[in-house]
């Protein structure tokens, strides 16, 4: 298939749906779509209505905005209060709630917080403001890590001394391992993320199939992709043979993109990292290597967080449970009542890749369920 229309062919999708029904056992099967884009596509195209009732797709932590820790947001907000400092952020980070505020509110109050569309934009801002410190919020997974690495190398080549990187870059496979090891979550198979896999390759998930006997399938984002990915997972479960299938072969290779991986390793080292909802996960983050510490915002601009008392309403937010797949968004008492895209209480409602946002926009039949 070459064109989007072919991946959205209704007859083909219904055919795959029938094959899925034929593979389904009587017991409940729980599959996790790791990537937030999968979650969006799944509900946008109404694929949930084409699957058996005992096949449960649960959203995982595959939204980098959603899993950025509250401490990271608080520190970014505090950095925005420093004199002669410009904060650069992607747009969806602006409204993610910290303990008491957001970057959007700091900008409204006069802070110099600017939205960028590419990490490369930070070079232009740094050159135009030589007397100020430019702090780039480096947020993302393996997909965006190479762009931040290349930006830093360019800054070094151009001898820019005022550009700093505040890293919240995260690695997906360690998070998947943490989810498998959580006794509260029962996962029979993973729909592995297509974008991330284009960088790290399908072999990055082979340890999950070998050690934990969990089915894995790297999957694209169109309706036919997702349905076929589900079919491959059910086939593995039915045959009791765990492996990594690659449904997204038109983009993803087993070894991924070696050049991109080498660029990441050149600039970043693997570190322990805090995830919103998942806690501290060993070896799941990326920090700058020692030779690049002059670009490290945490090292060059250490800040202390001055917390005020947290809003009691925010404590009712169950975003941390949604990120683990423990509950559906509609099981949170704030969902669609107080928490909406125009008034988000949690990160999962802010980002368009968040599960709560997807439920709100595409599951209009669901409100709050106890």
N, C-alpha and C positions, 0 to 999 in steps of 0.2 A: 504493500500500500504506500502511496506517495503523498496523498493530499488529506487535509483535515476532514473533508467530507466523508472519506472512506472510513476514518476512525470513529465517525459518528453515525454510521449507517444503522438505522433502527433494526432492520431485519437481521443483520449480523449480531447485534447486541442481544436481541431476543434469542437468537440461536445459542449464543454462549450462555445466556441465562438458563435455558432449558438443560444444557449440559451440566451446569453447576448444580441444578436441582437433582439431576440424576446421580451425582457424586455424593450428595449430602447424606451423612449418617443420621441416626435418630437423635443423638445427643447434641447439645449446643456446641458450636464451634466459634471460637473467638479469634478473629484476625485483627491485627493492629496495622493501620496505615501510619507509618512513621512520619511521613512528610505532610505538612500542612496543606500543600497544594493538592495532594490526593484527597484530603478531607473536603476541600472546597469543591473539587470536581465531582466527587462522589455524591454530594447533596445537590449541587447545582444542576446536574443532569438527572437527578431522581433515581439513581441506580439502586438506592436502598429499597425502592418499591419493586425491584425486579429480582430480589434475592429471597430465599426461604426464610421463614420467621426465626428458625433456630440458628441462622448464620448471623453472628454479631460482629460488625466492624466497629472497632473502637479507635478513637483518635489518640495518637501518641504525641510526644514532645517535639515534633518536627517543625516548630516555628521558632526561629532564633530570637525574635522579639519576645515571645511568650516566656521563654525559659531564661531570659536574662534576669539574674537575681535582683531582689529588691535592694540589696546592699550596693550592687553596681549602679543602679538607677540613683540611689541616694548620693553616691560619690560623684556621679556625673552632674547632678544638680548642684552639689557643693562646689565643684570645679567651675560651674557657670557663675558662681558668686565671686570668684577670684578676680582681682583687678587686672586689667589689660589682657583679658583672656577671651578667646572666641571658641565656642563649642560648635563642632560640625557633626551633624547627625542625619541619618536617613529619616524620612518623614514619619514612618510608623513608630519610631521610638519616642516621638515627642509627647505622646499622651499616655505612655505607660506609667502607671502610678508608682511612686516611691512611697515612703512611709507617710510623708506629709504633703508632697507636692509632685509636680511633673515638670519636664523641661518646657512644655508649652506654657505653663503658668510662669515659669522663670523668665521666659522670653517676653510674655505680656507685661511682666513687672519691670522690664528694662534690661534684662540680661542679654548679652550678645550670643544668642543661640541661632544657628543658621542651618537650614535644610540643604543637603546636597543630594545629588543623584548618582554620583560615582565617587569612589575613594580618590580617584584622580583629581577631582575638583579641589581637594585640599591643597594641592600644590599651588594652584592659582591663588587661593585665599592666603596662603603663607607668604607668597611673593608680594602680594599687594599690601600686606600688613606686617612689615619687618619688625616693628616695635612691639608686637603683641605675640602672646603664646597661642598657638592654634592647636586645640585638642580634638583629634578625630576619634569618634566613638567607633571602634572596630568591632562590629557585632555581626555574627553570622556563623555558618558551618564551613565545612571543607569547600563548599561551592565558592564562597566569597573570599576565603583566606588568601588565595593566590593574588587577588587584586590588591589587597592590603599589603602583601609582601612586595609586590612590584612597585607600589606607590612609595613604600619606605626606601627601597633601593634607588628609586629615582630621586627622592629627597636627599639621600646621601650623595649621589652623584652630582647633584646641583648645589651641594653644600648648604642646604637649608638648616638653620639652627633653631628655628622657632616652631617646627611642626612636631607634635607629640601624638603618640598612639595610646589610647586607653582600650586595652583588649578585653573583649568578652567572647572571643572566638571559641567555638566548641566543636567537639568531635562526636559524630553520631554513633559509631559502633560501641564505645564504652557505655553510652546511655542505654542502648539496646540490651547490653549485658546486665545493667542494673535493673532494668524492667523485668527481664527473665528471672532474675534472682529474688525478686520481691514476691513473698508468698501470698500477698493479697491479690496479685494479678495473675490470671491464668491466660496465657497466650499460646495458641496452637500454631500460629504462623505470622510472619511479618511481610507486609508489602514494603519492600525496601525503597528508599527515595531515589528517584531518577537523577535529579540534579547533582546530589552529593556523589552518587555512584559514578557519574561521568568523570569525576576527579579521582576517586579512590579505587574504582573498579569493583566488580561483583565479588572478587575474591576476599574483600574486606569482611564479608559476613560468613565466611566458611567456618570460622571457629564456633559460631552459634549453632550451625547444623551438626558439627562434629561433637561438640562438648555437651550441648543442651538438647539436641535432637528436635530442634524447632525448625519448621519449614520456612524457607525464605524465597522471595521472588522479587527481583528488581523490576520495577514496573513504570511505564510511561504515564502520562496524565490525561490522555483522551479517554472517553467512555469505553471504547473497545479495549484499550490498554488495561484499564483497571479491571474490567470483567475477565479478561484473559488471565491477568495476574492472579485473581481469585481462583479461577479454574485450575491454574498450575498448583497453587497451594493446596487446594482440596484433593488434587490428584496425589500429591505427596503424602498427605494425611491418610488418604484411603489406602495407599500402598505401604504406609509405614516406612517410608524411605525419605529421610530429611536430606535436602541438598539446596544449593542456591541456583534457582532457575533465573535466566535472564530474558525476560519478555521484551526488554527495551534495547534489543541488540542494535537497533539502528543508531543508537547514541552511545550506549555503554559497552565498554570492553572489559574483559576479565581483569586486566592490569590497570584499567583506568587511563589517566593521562600522566605518564611518568614525568613529563617536564613540569606540569603544575605541582605535582607532589614534591619534586626536588626543590622548587621555588619556595614552597611552604617550609620545608625542612631547613632551607638555608637561612631563613629569617626567624622562624619560631622554634621553640622547644615545647615538648609536651609537658603539661602540668596538671595537678589536681584542680578541679573547677567546681564552683557552686552553681547548681541549676535551680531555678524556681520550681518548686514542687517536688523535685527529685533529691534535693540536698547536695552534699559534696560527693562528687563522683571521681574516683582516682583516675588520673591520666586521661582526662576528658576535655582538657582545655589547651589553649595555645598562648604562650607568653613569649615576649621577645628574648632572643638569645643574648648572652652577656655582651657580645660585641656591638649590640644595638641598643644598649640601655640608655644612651643619650637621647633616644627617641621615646623612651618609656614614660608615659604620663604619671604612672604610679610612683616611679622612682624620682622623677624630676619635680613633681608637684604633689607631694603627699598631703592629704587633707584629713581632717577629723570630722566625723559626722555628728551633728548636733540634732539629736532626735527630739521631737515633741511627742506628746501622747498621740498614739495612732487613733484615727477615727474608728469608733466602734462598729460602724457599718461595714468598713472594709474587712473586719474580722469574719464577717459572715460569708465573704467571697470564698468559693470552693475551687478556684482556678487550679490550685495545687493538686487537687484530686482529679480534675478533668485532664490535666497534663499526663497523669499516670494511667488514665483509662479506668480509674476506679469508679467514677460516676459519669453519667452523661451530662452535658451542660444544662439540660432541662431539669435536672435533679437539684440544682442550686436554687435556693429560695429567692435569690436576687435576679435570676434570669428572666428577661423580658419585663420584669416589674421595675426595679430600680436600675438594673444593669442593662444598658443598651449601647450600640455603637456611638450614639451621640452623648452618652453619659456612662462611660465604662468604669466598672469597679475593679476589674482584673485585666491582666495582660491578654488573656484569651479572647476578650471582647474587643480589644483595641485593634489588633492586627487582622487583616483580611485572611491571613492563613491560620488564625486561631479557631479552635473548635467552636467556641461560643459564638463567635462572629458568623461562622458558617451555619450553625443551627438557627441563629436569629434571622439571617437573610433568606435561607432556603427551606427551612422547616417551619413554615408559617402555621402548620397544623398543630405544632407542639408549643405549649406555653410552659408553665411550671408544673412539674409532677412530683408528688411526694414519694 
